[in-house]
């Protein structure tokens, strides 16, 4: 578990949480088999056609991608769920950022790619893993606690490969490639900071409520189910495609 996390929470999932679960699953099903790393048609056309170093455009595209990347945001929410100190939050978010920055840039630069459905299924699994970690399941089931910092770094690296795989499919011009990749990554980090600010604001208000401990269990169960649902979509997409 992450610092300041609680032991495995045991209260049953309340009916409001079950209603939220149904809403969440319905939303995921309506989303279809679309990848979480998709780029809109207009943005994809721009990426394919532009040449030269375009920092502002790629910073915008990176930020836009992150704030709409629901799998990234679910994992990030899980990482900070039981982090209360600013130092701990900064440490874990930095580890995650370093991981996905390295593999995103290196993956595109050296043309390292993984099947988009497979890597997105792995990213969805990271959400499941983090929810189980927050619930203390690994200590309860296996008597051991995985290194949370190492896990955050490993999943950060995998999240970066997911983004690199999608970027490569659009065949960005080699003219200004490295600069554009760095600009895109800067945008991703800015988008991540914006999303994190909203997440932490909501978490701060929620933690102040007396029912937080009971509701935290339901929230992590929902997060885990969402991860499994996303995995199912990607695995299905792999076989259908």
KANORPE-V396812 format. One record per backbone hydrogen bond with DSSP energy under -1.0 kcal/mol. CO is the residue of the C=O (numbers start at 0). NH is the residue of the N-H. If there is no record, write none. Layout:
BEGIN
CO:NH
CO:NH
END
This chain:
BEGIN
1:4
13:17
14:18
15:19
16:20
17:21
18:22
19:23
20:24
21:25
22:26
23:27
24:28
25:29
26:30
28:31
30:33
34:37
39:43
40:44
41:45
42:46
43:47
44:48
45:49
53:57
54:58
55:59
56:60
57:61
58:62
59:63
60:64
61:65
62:66
65:68
67:69
68:72
69:73
70:74
71:75
72:76
73:77
74:78
75:79
79:82
84:88
85:89
86:90
87:91
88:92
89:93
90:94
91:95
92:96
93:97
94:98
95:99
96:100
97:101
98:102
99:103
100:104
101:105
102:106
103:107
104:108
105:109
106:111
114:118
115:119
116:120
117:121
118:122
119:123
120:124
121:125
123:127
124:128
125:129
126:130
127:131
128:132
129:133
130:134
131:136
132:135
135:139
136:140
137:141
138:142
146:150
147:151
148:152
149:153
150:154
151:155
152:156
153:157
154:158
155:159
156:160
157:161
158:162
159:163
160:164
161:165
162:166
163:167
164:168
166:169
167:170
173:176
174:51
175:179
176:180
177:181
178:182
179:183
180:184
181:185
182:186
183:187
184:188
185:189
186:190
187:191
188:192
189:193
190:194
191:195
192:196
193:197
194:198
195:199
196:200
197:201
198:202
199:203
200:204
201:205
202:206
205:208
208:211
210:214
211:215
213:217
214:218
215:219
216:220
217:221
218:222
219:223
220:224
221:225
222:226
223:227
224:228
225:229
226:230
227:231
228:232
229:233
230:234
231:235
232:236
233:237
234:238
235:239
236:240
END
